[in-house]
Every structure is written in structure tokens, then in C-alpha cells.
Amino acid sequence: MLRESWTETYSGELGKEVAKAMTERLSTDDLAGLVPSRDEQAVIALQDNEICGSAISAARGNITYLWGVYVLQRFQRQGIGRALLAKAVLAHSMDNVVEIFVLKSSIGAIKFYEGLGFKPTSEDDLEILPGLSYPSMTMQIPASALV
């Protein structure tokens, strides 16, 4: 699911070579850093017995961080992304602020998060491969607004 989703998402935005390099990192023991550690939680979505989406979360202080949020294109616009986020956030305090980093080139993702009520809070460069960074933004929303 991640290999397909990353290829769908990043080939057009970052180029096929970068997307290929990213998906090759999924062959590492930690799935390119996506395997949750002991204080992190992964949520997956199933549709017709197929994994079609994922989200990973962790609470650090009063912030719930989200990453690894992907839904395969053929399953998008069915409420799966919203359900994944709600499930991931429920594992942590509803008093927290939820934060996610989004590549500025990911227009569809930005619109999705804005539609849920996320607001941009800062901009920076996000290193997606060693030595390769792209402009990104941090977006936040109160956890209680997602459930």
C-alpha cells in the first residue's frame, strides 16, 4: 500500500526518480522510518480486505504529531482519510493540538487538511531523503475538532 501510495503521490510532485528513491527506502527494516516505536501508534484502513490507508501518531507534550497519512487514490473521497485521522487522534489527549507537516507541492493534501480545519502555522524545508529537502508547511488543529 505504501509503495503504491508514494508512487501515486510523489511521482508527479517530485519526479519519478525521487519517488523511486523514496519507495526503495520502504525495503529497510523500519519501512523508511514509518514503523512506530513504543510510544507511537499506527492505524490502517481496510476496504474489501485490502489495506487502503494509513496514519501514524505520537503525543509529545501537548502536541499530537501525525505522519504517514496516506490513502490510495482509488479509495480517496470516501471519508477514509478523515476516519484515519480521527482514529489516530483518539489515542491521545483531546486537549492536544494536532500537527502535521505537508509538502507545499502536495496541493491535494493541503486542500484536504484545510477542509478539515487545519491551519498553516509555519513553513520550512522538509528533508525527504538524505540531502534532499523540499518546501513544506506545518499545519495544526485542536484535537477535539477532528473527532
Phi and psi restraints in degrees (value plus and minus 20) as a CYANA .aco file:
   2 LEU   PHI     -85.2   -45.2
   2 LEU   PSI     -61.7   -21.7
   3 ARG   PHI     -79.8   -39.8
   3 ARG   PSI     -66.5   -26.5
   4 GLU   PHI     -85.1   -45.1
   4 GLU   PSI     -64.2   -24.2
   5 SER   PHI     -85.2   -45.2
   5 SER   PSI     -64.3   -24.3
   6 TRP   PHI     -83.9   -43.9
   6 TRP   PSI     -60.2   -20.2
   7 THR   PHI     -83.6   -43.6
   7 THR   PSI     -65.7   -25.7
   8 GLU   PHI     -80.2   -40.2
   8 GLU   PSI     -64.1   -24.1
   9 THR   PHI     -95.2   -55.2
   9 THR   PSI     -67.1   -27.1
  10 TYR   PHI    -119.5   -79.5
  10 TYR   PSI     -36.5     3.5
  11 SER   PHI     -79.9   -39.9
  11 SER   PSI     -65.3   -25.3
  12 GLY   PHI     -95.0   -55.0
  12 GLY   PSI     -54.7   -14.7
  13 GLU   PHI     -99.9   -59.9
  13 GLU   PSI     -62.5   -22.5
  14 LEU   PHI    -135.4   -95.4
  14 LEU   PSI     -27.8    12.2
  15 GLY   PHI      80.8   120.8
  15 GLY   PSI     131.5   171.5
  16 LYS   PHI     -84.1   -44.1
  16 LYS   PSI     -55.4   -15.4
  17 GLU   PHI     -87.4   -47.4
  17 GLU   PSI     -62.4   -22.4
  18 VAL   PHI     -86.8   -46.8
  18 VAL   PSI     -63.9   -23.9
  19 ALA   PHI     -80.3   -40.3
  19 ALA   PSI     -60.7   -20.7
  20 LYS   PHI     -84.0   -44.0
  20 LYS   PSI     -64.4   -24.4
  21 ALA   PHI     -81.9   -41.9
  21 ALA   PSI     -58.9   -18.9
  22 MET   PHI     -84.8   -44.8
  22 MET   PSI     -66.5   -26.5
  23 THR   PHI     -87.8   -47.8
  23 THR   PSI     -49.3    -9.3
  24 GLU   PHI     -83.4   -43.4
  24 GLU   PSI     -50.4   -10.4
  25 ARG   PHI     -87.4   -47.4
  25 ARG   PSI     -37.8     2.2
  26 LEU   PHI     -87.8   -47.8
  26 LEU   PSI     -33.6     6.4
  27 SER   PHI    -100.9   -60.9
  27 SER   PSI     -26.2    13.8
  28 THR   PHI     -95.7   -55.7
  28 THR   PSI     143.0   183.0
  29 ASP   PHI     -78.4   -38.4
  29 ASP   PSI     -50.5   -10.5
  30 ASP   PHI    -120.0   -80.0
  30 ASP   PSI      -4.5    35.5
  31 LEU   PHI      30.8    70.8
  31 LEU   PSI      32.6    72.6
  32 ALA   PHI      39.6    79.6
  32 ALA   PSI      15.0    55.0
  33 GLY   PHI      64.3   104.3
  33 GLY   PSI     -11.9    28.1
  34 LEU   PHI    -112.1   -72.1
  34 LEU   PSI     -32.5     7.5
  35 VAL   PHI     -89.5   -49.5
  35 VAL   PSI     102.3   142.3
  36 PRO   PHI     -85.2   -45.2
  36 PRO   PSI     121.0   161.0
  37 SER   PHI    -108.0   -68.0
  37 SER   PSI    -193.0  -153.0
  38 ARG   PHI     -82.3   -42.3
  38 ARG   PSI     -45.4    -5.4
  39 ASP   PHI    -125.5   -85.5
  39 ASP   PSI      -4.7    35.3
  40 GLU   PHI    -134.4   -94.4
  40 GLU   PSI     137.7   177.7
  41 GLN   PHI    -150.6  -110.6
  41 GLN   PSI     115.1   155.1
  42 ALA   PHI    -127.3   -87.3
  42 ALA   PSI     120.7   160.7
  43 VAL   PHI    -145.4  -105.4
  43 VAL   PSI     115.3   155.3
  44 ILE   PHI    -142.2  -102.2
  44 ILE   PSI     134.9   174.9
  45 ALA   PHI    -132.1   -92.1
  45 ALA   PSI     118.0   158.0
  46 LEU   PHI    -136.7   -96.7
  46 LEU   PSI     118.5   158.5
  47 GLN   PHI    -159.1  -119.1
  47 GLN   PSI     102.5   142.5
  48 ASP   PHI      32.4    72.4
  48 ASP   PSI      25.6    65.6
  49 ASN   PHI      40.7    80.7
  49 ASN   PSI       2.9    42.9
  50 GLU   PHI    -140.9  -100.9
  50 GLU   PSI     113.4   153.4
  51 ILE   PHI     -88.6   -48.6
  51 ILE   PSI     101.1   141.1
  52 CYS   PHI    -142.2  -102.2
  52 CYS   PSI     -24.2    15.8
  53 GLY   PHI    -183.0  -143.0
  53 GLY   PSI     141.0   181.0
  54 SER   PHI    -170.6  -130.6
  54 SER   PSI     137.4   177.4
  55 ALA   PHI    -176.2  -136.2
  55 ALA   PSI     121.8   161.8
  56 ILE   PHI    -144.9  -104.9
  56 ILE   PSI     120.9   160.9
  57 SER   PHI    -159.8  -119.8
  57 SER   PSI     136.8   176.8
  58 ALA   PHI    -175.8  -135.8
  58 ALA   PSI     122.0   162.0
  59 ALA   PHI    -120.6   -80.6
  59 ALA   PSI     110.7   150.7
  60 ARG   PHI    -150.7  -110.7
  60 ARG   PSI      87.0   127.0
  61 GLY   PHI      44.4    84.4
  61 GLY   PSI    -148.4  -108.4
  62 ASN   PHI    -120.5   -80.5
  62 ASN   PSI       1.4    41.4
  63 ILE   PHI    -140.5  -100.5
  63 ILE   PSI     111.4   151.4
  64 THR   PHI    -120.2   -80.2
  64 THR   PSI      95.4   135.4
  65 TYR   PHI    -110.8   -70.8
  65 TYR   PSI     117.1   157.1
  66 LEU   PHI    -136.7   -96.7
  66 LEU   PSI     122.0   162.0
  67 TRP   PHI    -178.0  -138.0
  67 TRP   PSI     153.7   193.7
  68 GLY   PHI      42.6    82.6
  68 GLY   PSI       9.7    49.7
  69 VAL   PHI    -109.3   -69.3
  69 VAL   PSI      88.2   128.2
  70 TYR   PHI    -162.7  -122.7
  70 TYR   PSI     122.8   162.8
  71 VAL   PHI    -153.3  -113.3
  71 VAL   PSI     108.4   148.4
  72 LEU   PHI     -76.1   -36.1
  72 LEU   PSI     122.2   162.2
  73 GLN   PHI     -74.4   -34.4
  73 GLN   PSI     -60.5   -20.5
  74 ARG   PHI     -89.4   -49.4
  74 ARG   PSI     -29.8    10.2
  75 PHE   PHI    -129.5   -89.5
  75 PHE   PSI     -18.9    21.1
  76 GLN   PHI     -93.1   -53.1
  76 GLN   PSI     141.4   181.4
  77 ARG   PHI      45.1    85.1
  77 ARG   PSI      11.7    51.7
  78 GLN   PHI    -144.5  -104.5
  78 GLN   PSI     -10.5    29.5
  79 GLY   PHI      66.0   106.0
  79 GLY   PSI     -17.0    23.0
  80 ILE   PHI     -89.2   -49.2
  80 ILE   PSI     -63.1   -23.1
  81 GLY   PHI     -81.3   -41.3
  81 GLY   PSI     -65.1   -25.1
  82 ARG   PHI     -81.6   -41.6
  82 ARG   PSI     -62.8   -22.8
  83 ALA   PHI     -85.3   -45.3
  83 ALA   PSI     -60.3   -20.3
  84 LEU   PHI     -80.5   -40.5
  84 LEU   PSI     -66.1   -26.1
  85 LEU   PHI     -83.0   -43.0
  85 LEU   PSI     -64.2   -24.2
  86 ALA   PHI     -81.1   -41.1
  86 ALA   PSI     -64.7   -24.7
  87 LYS   PHI     -83.8   -43.8
  87 LYS   PSI     -63.3   -23.3
  88 ALA   PHI     -83.7   -43.7
  88 ALA   PSI     -60.6   -20.6
  89 VAL   PHI     -91.3   -51.3
  89 VAL   PSI     -53.4   -13.4
  90 LEU   PHI     -81.4   -41.4
  90 LEU   PSI     -40.2    -0.2
  91 ALA   PHI     -93.7   -53.7
  91 ALA   PSI     -26.8    13.2
  92 HIS   PHI    -150.0  -110.0
  92 HIS   PSI     157.1   197.1
  93 SER   PHI     -84.3   -44.3
  93 SER   PSI     115.7   155.7
  94 MET   PHI     -93.8   -53.8
  94 MET   PSI     -29.2    10.8
  95 ASP   PHI    -102.9   -62.9
  95 ASP   PSI     -29.7    10.3
  96 ASN   PHI     -94.5   -54.5
  96 ASN   PSI     144.2   184.2
  97 VAL   PHI    -119.3   -79.3
  97 VAL   PSI     115.4   155.4
  98 VAL   PHI    -113.9   -73.9
  98 VAL   PSI     114.1   154.1
  99 GLU   PHI    -151.4  -111.4
  99 GLU   PSI     119.2   159.2
 100 ILE   PHI    -161.4  -121.4
 100 ILE   PSI     125.9   165.9
 101 PHE   PHI    -119.2   -79.2
 101 PHE   PSI     114.7   154.7
 102 VAL   PHI    -152.2  -112.2
 102 VAL   PSI     112.7   152.7
 103 LEU   PHI     -83.9   -43.9
 103 LEU   PSI     117.1   157.1
 104 LYS   PHI     -85.2   -45.2
 104 LYS   PSI     -41.7    -1.7
 105 SER   PHI     -98.1   -58.1
 105 SER   PSI     -31.5     8.5
 106 SER   PHI    -107.0   -67.0
 106 SER   PSI      49.5    89.5
 107 ILE   PHI     -77.9   -37.9
 107 ILE   PSI     -62.7   -22.7
 108 GLY   PHI     -81.6   -41.6
 108 GLY   PSI     -61.9   -21.9
 109 ALA   PHI     -86.2   -46.2
 109 ALA   PSI     -61.9   -21.9
 110 ILE   PHI     -80.9   -40.9
 110 ILE   PSI     -65.0   -25.0
 111 LYS   PHI     -82.8   -42.8
 111 LYS   PSI     -59.7   -19.7
 112 PHE   PHI     -79.6   -39.6
 112 PHE   PSI     -71.0   -31.0
 113 TYR   PHI     -86.5   -46.5
 113 TYR   PSI     -59.9   -19.9
 114 GLU   PHI     -82.4   -42.4
 114 GLU   PSI     -57.4   -17.4
 115 GLY   PHI     -83.8   -43.8
 115 GLY   PSI     -45.5    -5.5
 116 LEU   PHI    -105.5   -65.5
 116 LEU   PSI     -31.6     8.4
 117 GLY   PHI      89.8   129.8
 117 GLY   PSI     -19.6    20.4
 118 PHE   PHI     -83.5   -43.5
 118 PHE   PSI     124.6   164.6
 119 LYS   PHI    -142.0  -102.0
 119 LYS   PSI     117.6   157.6
 120 PRO   PHI     -84.2   -44.2
 120 PRO   PSI     117.6   157.6
 121 THR   PHI    -141.4  -101.4
 121 THR   PSI     -44.1    -4.1
 122 SER   PHI    -183.6  -143.6
 122 SER   PSI     146.6   186.6
 123 GLU   PHI    -149.1  -109.1
 123 GLU   PSI     127.8   167.8
 124 ASP   PHI    -182.7  -142.7
 124 ASP   PSI    -197.4  -157.4
 125 ASP   PHI    -121.8   -81.8
 125 ASP   PSI     117.8   157.8
 126 LEU   PHI    -132.2   -92.2
 126 LEU   PSI     103.4   143.4
 127 GLU   PHI    -100.0   -60.0
 127 GLU   PSI      94.5   134.5
 128 ILE   PHI    -119.7   -79.7
 128 ILE   PSI     -41.7    -1.7
 129 LEU   PHI    -160.2  -120.2
 129 LEU   PSI     135.2   175.2
 130 PRO   PHI     -73.1   -33.1
 130 PRO   PSI     100.2   140.2
 131 GLY   PHI      59.5    99.5
 131 GLY   PSI     -15.2    24.8
 132 LEU   PHI    -146.1  -106.1
 132 LEU   PSI      88.1   128.1
 133 SER   PHI    -138.2   -98.2
 133 SER   PSI     132.8   172.8
 134 TYR   PHI    -153.4  -113.4
 134 TYR   PSI     131.4   171.4
 135 PRO   PHI     -80.2   -40.2
 135 PRO   PSI     115.4   155.4
 136 SER   PHI    -159.5  -119.5
 136 SER   PSI     151.1   191.1
 137 MET   PHI    -154.1  -114.1
 137 MET   PSI     130.5   170.5
 138 THR   PHI    -116.0   -76.0
 138 THR   PSI     114.9   154.9
 139 MET   PHI    -145.2  -105.2
 139 MET   PSI     125.0   165.0
 140 GLN   PHI    -156.1  -116.1
 140 GLN   PSI     137.4   177.4
 141 ILE   PHI    -176.6  -136.6
 141 ILE   PSI     127.0   167.0
 142 PRO   PHI     -81.7   -41.7
 142 PRO   PSI     117.1   157.1
 143 ALA   PHI     -76.5   -36.5
 143 ALA   PSI     -58.6   -18.6
 144 SER   PHI     -83.0   -43.0
 144 SER   PSI     -40.3    -0.3
 145 ALA   PHI     -97.8   -57.8
 145 ALA   PSI     -33.9     6.1
 146 LEU   PHI    -115.4   -75.4
 146 LEU   PSI     -31.0     9.0
